[in-house]
Amino acid sequence: MSKIQWNDELNTGIADIDRQHFKILEFTNRLDDVKTEPSKIRPILMELRTYLLFHFRFEESLLEQANYPFVKAHKRVHELIIKRLIELQNRLKAGDDIESGLESFLNNWFNYHLRNDDAAYVPTLQAYLKTTSKTKSSLEWLKKLIRNIVK
């Protein structure tokens, strides 16, 4: 793996999503730091998976609110990303060397998913966010989600 540097091509122009994407980039770079130490990779992968689940649900929620026409396809891509991450976690647990698979997975996520799949929804989401006064930060969204789960 090699560290990924944040650059303007990764910006969506949507502050909460960009912050979340940057956080995922930080996970990626942490994985690069410990790539030869499976015992250190395992907890980072678990944190990454948890964070991706939060990020994907937040993103999907906004896309649904904005009536993004390809939200179902975008959700499916998210499901495939999580499935692939789980496969990597299982291989690591079984003692397999996952370095090349992990590098491929993370580079694909940044170089394809962000630059293509996510870039495709930006105009729809930006237009929606300009017209709504109900824009919530990811923290507010998470608090609401937790309240709904606890009910």
Phi, psi and omega in degrees: 000159172224149182297143179256131178263137176293138176216171185300333179296338181272347180288135172263341186086003178250108193308310182297318180292319178297320177298318180293318178298320178297321178298320178295322175299321178297319175301316180301315181289329174296320178297323178297323181295332185241021189304338181258009182237087184308325182293335178270336179290318186308306182293328179292320177298322179293317176298317180299314180300315179299315181293320178298320178299316176299309183301313181298317181294320177299310181299314181297322178298314177296319180296321177296314180299325182276359183057042177298125187294341183249027184297323180296317179295322180294319177299319180297320177299316178300317178300319180293323178297314179296319178301316180295320178296319178297319177301317178296319178298317180295320177296319178297316179299326180281357178094006179286154173278117183251007187307309183291321178295321179292317179299315180299315180301309184290319178295321177297318181300311182287316187279337179248302186301310181293314186282342182241295183300310181289322179300330182294328182272349186305310181301317179297313183291320178297319178297317179298313183295332177288333185263354183248141175264002183265017181300126181244146175286165179298328178293316177297318179299316181296318178300317179296317179299315180296318178301319179293325180290320184289333183303000000 
